[in-house]
Amino acid sequence: MTLDKARELLGLELKATRKEIRAAYRRAARHWHPDRAPAGSEEEYREKMQQINAAYQRIVQFIEEYRFELVDKSSPEDLQQWWRDRFFSGVWTPPPPPDPEEDQE
C-alpha cells in the first residue's frame, strides 16, 4: 500500500502529527468496525477495516523508519548553500554573494 492511499483511507492531509494520525485511525476504526455493521454488510465492513489497519500500519512504519536531523539550527542557514542544495543544476548559477565593500560605504 502506498502512503498516498494510506493517507486517503485515513483522511489525513500531507502533514500530520502522531496524535492526528492516531485520531484519524480511531475515527475510521470506530466507523468501519465490523461489530457496527448493519445487517448484511459485515463482509464489506470487515474488508474496509482490514484496509484501514493496513493503512495505519504503513504510516506508522514510515514514521518509525524516517530519519530526523538531530541538530539545533541556532545559527542562520547559509542561503547560498540552501539555494545550491535545492536548485543548482549547472545551468543556472546562484545569485552573487553580497559585496562586503558595499557595507563599508
Secondary structure in CASP SS format (residue, H / E / C, confidence):
PFRMAT SS
TARGET T0000
AUTHOR 0000-0000-0000
METHOD secondary structure of the structure
MODEL  1
M C 1.00
T C 1.00
L H 1.00
D H 1.00
K H 1.00
A H 1.00
R H 1.00
E H 1.00
L H 1.00
L H 1.00
G C 1.00
L C 1.00
E C 1.00
L C 1.00
K C 1.00
A C 1.00
T C 1.00
R H 1.00
K H 1.00
E H 1.00
I H 1.00
R H 1.00
A H 1.00
A H 1.00
Y H 1.00
R H 1.00
R H 1.00
A H 1.00
A H 1.00
R H 1.00
H H 1.00
W H 1.00
H C 1.00
P H 1.00
D H 1.00
R H 1.00
A C 1.00
P C 1.00
A C 1.00
G C 1.00
S C 1.00
E H 1.00
E H 1.00
E H 1.00
Y H 1.00
R H 1.00
E H 1.00
K H 1.00
M H 1.00
Q H 1.00
Q H 1.00
I H 1.00
N H 1.00
A H 1.00
A H 1.00
Y H 1.00
Q H 1.00
R H 1.00
I H 1.00
V H 1.00
Q H 1.00
F H 1.00
I H 1.00
E H 1.00
E H 1.00
Y C 1.00
R C 1.00
F C 1.00
E C 1.00
L C 1.00
V C 1.00
D C 1.00
K C 1.00
S C 1.00
S C 1.00
P C 1.00
E C 1.00
D C 1.00
L H 1.00
Q H 1.00
Q H 1.00
W H 1.00
W H 1.00
R H 1.00
D H 1.00
R H 1.00
F H 1.00
F C 1.00
S C 1.00
G C 1.00
V C 1.00
W C 1.00
T C 1.00
P C 1.00
P C 1.00
P C 1.00
P C 1.00
P C 1.00
D C 1.00
P H 1.00
E H 1.00
E H 1.00
D H 1.00
Q H 1.00
E C 1.00
END
